[in-house]
Amino acid sequence: MDFEFDPAKDAINRTKHHLPLSFGQRIFDDPFVDILPSFRPIDGEDRYKAVGMLDGKLFTAIYVERGSATRFISVRRSNGAEQRDYDRDPR
């Protein structure tokens, strides 16, 4: 899997969420990562949400598929609803 991101978007994400977009690659290391569609007409393209556990903490990456690349839009700690959904999913 090829990962990419916009450096300007990375700077925004670091300021807002205190995480580099490249951190999103690690979310896919969780063997139980949840991949959910996040389609909204306002976005103009199909986005996905990856929710995964790293070092006992849950993180979320919002991304798009562009050709063979996974392009990160946002990477952050998961919110309460994402935590509940992840915990509820039988593995």
N, C-alpha and C positions, 0 to 999 in steps of 0.2 A: 504494500500500500504506500503510495506517495502522498506526503503531506506538504501543504504549502499555506502561506498566509501573506497578507499585505503588511509590510513593515509599519505603515502609518496606523493601521488597525491594531497592530501589536502594541504600539506605544499607548494607544487609547485603552486597550484591555489591561495593560500593566498598571495604568493609573487608576482605572475604575475597579478592577477585580484583584489587583496585586498578583497577577499570574501572567506569564508570557503565553502567547497562543501556542507555541511549540509544546507546552505542557499537555495540550490536548492529545498528543500522541500516546501518552502514558495511560489515558483513560481506556484506550483500546486493549491494554494489557490485562484488564480485569476479565477473567474467563466468563463472568456473568454480566458483562456490559449489556445494558438495555439500549437498543437502537429504536428510536421512535420517529415517525414522520412529524414534521412541524411545518405543514403547508399553510401559508397565508397568502391570499392574493396580493396583499400590499408588498410582499417581499419580491415578487417578480420571478422567483425561481423556487424549486422545491428544496426545502431545508430539512435537515435531520438533527435530532438531538441524541447524543450518546451520553449515557449516565453510567458511571463506573466508580468502583471503590479503589482507593489508593491509600495505603498506610492507615486504614481504619476511618478514612474520611471520604465522603461522596462528592464527586465532581461532575460537572456537566459541560459538554462541548456542543456548540451549535456549529454546523458545517454544511457545506454543499458539495456535491460531486461534480467536478468539472473534468470531463474526459476521464483519464485514469487517476486524477489527483483528488484527494480529500482536502478541501480548502476551509480552514477554520475561520469562523466569523466571530465567535466569542467562546471563552473558556472561563469557568467560574466555579465556586463552591455551589453545590446543589441547594435548592430551596426546600422548604418543609414538604411541599406536595411531592416533589421528586423523590425525597427521602422515603416518604410513605409508600409511593408506588414501587420503588426499588425493593423495600422491605417486604411488601406484599407479594411480589412476584415469586412463585414457587420455583425453586432451583433444584 
